[in-house]
Amino acid sequence: MSVDEEDLPVRPTFGLLKDRYVIATSPEYFERVSETADDSLGETEGYQAVIDRATSGATQGQVMIDIDAVREALETVFELKDDPEYASEILPKVEPLDHFGLRMARVGDLNRFRAVLTVS
């Protein structure tokens, strides 16, 4: 059995753009995201809610995940919206989750780690 690449539900694509690094679920989605971005990621409400830019020191690494967007994509790919068990048992627990952020920064002689999860 063989499967054409176009038939796969997820075809990870990634790339470095002028103002951000993007990991997308398909080449088409990556292209759409790279063309339509008006604001930089750092200016979005979700980013500002979970990444503390006021911390002094050098950022060593950071991650921001739009949990709501990931959930919606998974619901579409796996057709979960029509699953009554998902709707009653899982969705109420994950739908309130909005964004997750982690920032690691060197502050003087210390490494500072900050993790934030926002909910609605």
N, C-alpha and C positions, 0 to 999 in steps of 0.2 A: 504494500500500500504506500502511496506517496501523496503528499499534500503540497499544493502550490503555495508559495509564500503569501500571495494575496488572500488566500482562504484562512490564514491564521488570524485569530481574534486579536492577538497582541504581537506586534513586531517592534520591539524596543528600538528606539532611535535616540541618539543623544548628540549634543553639540554645544560648543561654546559660542555664544552670541556676544555682541558688543558689551552688553550690560549684565549678562547672566549665563549660567550653564543650565541647559534644559534637557531633561530626560522625558521623552514622550512615548506614547504607546504605539505609534506608527509613524512612518515617514511623512504621511499626509498631515497628521496632526502637528508634527514638529514644524513643518513648513507653514501651517496656518498660524501657529503660535509665534513663530519668528517674524511673520509679516504684520501681525495685528497688534503687537505690543506697543502701546502708546507710552505708558508710564514704566519706569524701571521697577523691578521687584521691590527694591528698598523703599519705594514710595507707597506701596499698597498697604491697606489697613491691616490685613492679616500678618504681613511681615513685621510691621511696627508693633503689633500686639504681642508677638512672641520673641523677637530678637531685640535685646536691650542694647541700643546703639550708644547709649550714654555711658556705658562702662568704659573707664579709661583702660589703657593697655592695648596691646597688639592682639587682634583676632587671629587665632590659630586655626579655627575652623568653625563652620556654622552650617546648620541644616534647618530648612523650613519646609513643612509638609502641609499642603492644603487638604486636610483629611476629608472635608466635604466633597471636594472635586474627585478625590480618589474613590470615595464610596460611590458616588454617582457613576463613575466610569465602570467600576466593578459590577454595579447593578445592571448596567446596560450590557456589558460583555457576557455576563453569566445569566442574564434574563431573570434577575431576582425579584423584580417588581411584581411578577405574576405568581410568586411563591408565597402561599399564605403563611407557612411556618416562618419564613424570613420576615415577612411583614409584622407578624405578631410577637416573635421571640427575639429577633436580632436587631431589626431596624430601630425600635425604641431605645435600644442601648447605645447604638453607634451614631444615630442621626444628630444628637446634640453636639458631637465633637466637631470643632471647626478647624483649628490649626495647631500644629505642634512645632516648637522651635527649640533648638539646642545651639548654644554658643559657647565656644571654648576660647578664653582669652588669657594672655599672660599679663598679670598685674604685679609689677615689682618682682619679687621672688616667688610669687604664688601663681599657680594655674587655677583659673576660676572657670567652673562649669555651671551653666544656668540652663535649666530645662523648663519650658512653659507649655501648658496645654490649655487652649481656650475652648469654652463650651457656650452654647446659646440656650 
